[in-house]
Amino acid sequence: MGLRNRWIEAIYAAATGSRRLRTLLTPLGALVFFSLLALFAWLGCLLDRWLGLPRIPPLPYSLVISIPILTVGLFLVLWCNIYFIKARGTPVPLNPPRELVTAGPYAIIRNPMLTGVFLILFGVGVWLGSPCLMFLFTPLFMLLNVLELKCIEEPELEKRLGTPYVEYKHRVPMFMPRLKR
C-alpha cells in the first residue's frame, strides 16, 4: 500500500472513528492547516523583503482594496461553518459531518470554505502590500490544496459517502460557480 493510500485510510479511520478520537484530532488538524497558512503569509513577506520588492498597492489603497476581499472571504468561511455545525461536524477532515453537506454555499461549489480561505490569504497579501504573497504564495497554496483535495480528500469522501458524493462531485464545480445551470 502506497503512502497516498495510507494517508486516505488514516483520514477515513479518523473520520469514521469514535467521537472522542475525532474531537481530540480536530484541534490538531486545524492547527496544522492554520500553521501552513501563516507560514505561506510569512514566507511571502520575507521573500518580498529579501528581493527588495516595493509595497503594492501602497497605503492607504491596500487597505481600501483588501477590506472587501477579506470581508467576502471571512463571510464565506463563517457561512460554511454554520452548515458544518448544523450537520454536527467540523470543516476539519478528521471530524467531518456524518452526511454530505449540499445546502447553502455547498449547493453552488464543493469547496466554498477553501475559496474563502484563498480570498483571505490574497486579501492579507493586498493589505500587507506583498506581491509575493498575492502572486506567488497564494497561488501555490491554492495548487497544494487542489492536489490534496484531488489525491486524498476526494477519494476518502468517495469511500466514506459513496454514490451520493460521486454524483455531487459531477454536479457541482470545485471552487468557482458555473455561470449557466
C-alpha positions as CSV (number, residue, x, y, z in Angstrom):
1,M,0.0,0.0,0.0
2,G,1.5,3.4,-1.1
3,L,1.8,6.5,1.0
4,R,-1.2,8.1,-0.6
5,N,-3.5,5.1,0.2
6,R,-2.2,5.0,3.7
7,W,-3.0,8.7,4.2
8,I,-6.5,8.2,2.7
9,E,-7.0,5.2,5.1
10,A,-5.8,7.2,8.1
11,I,-8.2,10.0,7.4
12,Y,-11.0,7.5,6.8
13,A,-10.3,5.8,10.0
14,A,-10.3,9.1,11.9
15,A,-13.4,10.4,10.2
16,T,-15.3,7.1,11.0
17,G,-13.7,6.5,14.4
18,S,-15.1,7.3,17.8
19,R,-16.4,10.7,18.6
20,R,-13.8,11.1,21.3
21,L,-11.0,10.4,18.8
22,R,-12.5,12.9,16.3
23,T,-12.9,15.5,19.0
24,L,-9.2,15.1,20.0
25,L,-7.9,15.2,16.5
26,T,-9.9,18.3,15.4
27,P,-7.7,21.0,17.1
28,L,-4.6,19.2,15.7
29,G,-5.9,19.3,12.1
30,A,-6.9,22.9,12.5
31,L,-3.5,23.8,13.9
32,V,-1.7,22.2,11.0
33,F,-3.9,24.0,8.4
34,F,-3.6,27.4,10.1
35,S,0.1,27.0,10.7
36,L,0.6,26.3,7.0
37,L,-1.5,29.3,6.1
38,A,0.6,31.5,8.4
39,L,3.8,30.0,7.1
40,F,2.8,30.9,3.5
41,A,2.0,34.5,4.5
42,W,5.2,34.9,6.4
43,L,7.3,33.4,3.6
44,G,5.6,35.8,1.1
45,C,6.5,38.8,3.2
46,L,10.0,37.5,3.8
47,L,10.7,37.0,0.1
48,D,9.4,40.5,-0.7
49,R,11.9,41.9,1.8
50,W,14.7,39.7,0.6
51,L,14.1,40.7,-3.1
52,G,13.6,44.3,-2.1
53,L,10.2,44.4,-3.8
54,P,8.0,47.6,-3.3
55,R,4.8,47.5,-1.5
56,I,1.9,47.1,-4.0
57,P,-0.5,48.7,-3.7
58,P,0.8,51.4,-1.4
59,L,-1.0,52.6,1.7
60,P,-3.9,53.6,2.0
61,Y,-5.0,51.9,-1.2
62,S,-4.0,48.5,0.1
63,L,-6.5,48.9,3.0
64,V,-9.3,50.1,0.7
65,I,-8.8,47.2,-1.7
66,S,-8.2,44.5,0.9
67,I,-11.2,45.1,3.2
68,P,-13.8,43.9,0.6
69,I,-11.7,40.9,-0.3
70,L,-11.2,39.9,3.4
71,T,-14.9,40.6,4.1
72,V,-16.1,38.3,1.3
73,G,-13.6,35.6,2.3
74,L,-14.5,35.7,6.0
75,F,-18.2,35.7,5.2
76,L,-17.8,32.5,3.1
77,V,-15.8,30.8,5.8
78,L,-18.3,31.7,8.5
79,W,-21.3,30.8,6.3
80,C,-19.7,27.3,5.6
81,N,-19.1,26.8,9.3
82,I,-22.8,27.3,10.1
83,Y,-23.6,24.4,7.7
84,F,-21.0,22.1,9.2
85,I,-22.2,22.9,12.8
86,K,-25.9,22.2,11.7
87,A,-24.7,18.8,10.3
88,R,-22.8,18.1,13.6
89,G,-19.3,18.2,12.2
90,T,-16.4,20.4,11.6
91,P,-14.5,21.5,8.5
92,V,-11.5,19.5,9.6
93,P,-11.4,16.3,7.5
94,L,-10.6,14.3,10.7
95,N,-14.0,15.2,12.2
96,P,-16.5,15.8,9.3
97,P,-20.3,15.7,9.4
98,R,-21.7,12.2,9.1
99,E,-23.7,13.1,6.0
100,L,-22.9,15.1,2.8
101,V,-23.5,18.8,3.2
102,T,-25.0,20.1,0.0
103,A,-27.0,23.1,1.2
104,G,-26.1,26.8,1.3
105,P,-22.8,27.6,-0.3
106,Y,-22.2,23.9,-0.9
107,A,-25.1,23.9,-3.4
108,I,-23.1,26.2,-5.6
109,I,-19.4,25.0,-5.2
110,R,-17.9,21.9,-3.5
111,N,-15.2,23.8,-1.5
112,P,-16.6,27.2,-0.6
113,M,-14.7,27.3,2.7
114,L,-11.3,26.9,0.8
115,T,-12.5,29.6,-1.7
116,G,-13.0,31.9,1.3
117,V,-9.6,31.0,2.7
118,F,-7.9,31.7,-0.6
119,L,-9.6,35.1,-0.7
120,I,-8.5,35.8,2.9
121,L,-4.9,34.9,2.0
122,F,-4.9,37.0,-1.1
123,G,-6.6,39.8,0.9
124,V,-3.9,39.7,3.5
125,G,-1.3,39.9,0.7
126,V,-3.1,43.1,-0.6
127,W,-3.4,44.5,3.0
128,L,0.4,43.9,3.6
129,G,1.2,45.1,0.1
130,S,3.1,41.8,-0.6
131,P,3.5,41.0,-4.3
132,C,5.0,37.6,-3.4
133,L,2.1,36.7,-1.1
134,M,-0.5,37.8,-3.7
135,F,1.0,36.4,-6.8
136,L,3.3,33.5,-5.7
137,F,2.4,32.1,-2.4
138,T,-1.5,32.4,-2.6
139,P,-1.5,30.5,-6.0
140,L,1.0,28.0,-4.6
141,F,-1.2,27.5,-1.5
142,M,-4.2,27.0,-3.9
143,L,-2.3,24.5,-6.0
144,L,-1.3,22.5,-3.0
145,N,-4.8,22.4,-1.7
146,V,-6.2,21.3,-5.1
147,L,-3.7,18.5,-5.2
148,E,-4.5,17.4,-1.6
149,L,-8.3,17.5,-2.5
150,K,-7.9,15.5,-5.7
151,C,-5.4,13.0,-4.4
152,I,-6.5,12.4,-0.8
153,E,-9.7,14.2,0.4
154,E,-12.0,13.4,-2.6
155,P,-11.0,9.7,-2.7
156,E,-11.7,9.5,1.1
157,L,-15.1,11.2,0.6
158,E,-16.0,8.8,-2.1
159,K,-15.0,5.9,0.1
160,R,-16.9,7.2,3.1
161,L,-20.0,8.7,1.4
162,G,-20.2,6.6,-1.7
163,T,-22.5,7.3,-4.7
164,P,-24.1,10.5,-3.3
165,Y,-20.7,12.2,-3.1
166,V,-19.7,10.9,-6.6
167,E,-22.9,12.4,-8.0
168,Y,-22.4,15.6,-6.1
169,K,-18.9,15.9,-7.4
170,H,-20.1,15.5,-11.0
171,R,-22.9,18.0,-10.5
172,V,-21.2,20.8,-8.5
173,P,-17.9,22.6,-9.5
174,M,-14.9,22.6,-7.1
175,F,-14.2,26.3,-6.5
176,M,-16.0,28.6,-9.0
177,P,-19.8,28.5,-9.6
178,R,-20.9,27.8,-13.1
179,L,-22.4,30.8,-14.9
180,K,-25.1,28.7,-16.6
181,R,-27.0,25.9,-15.0
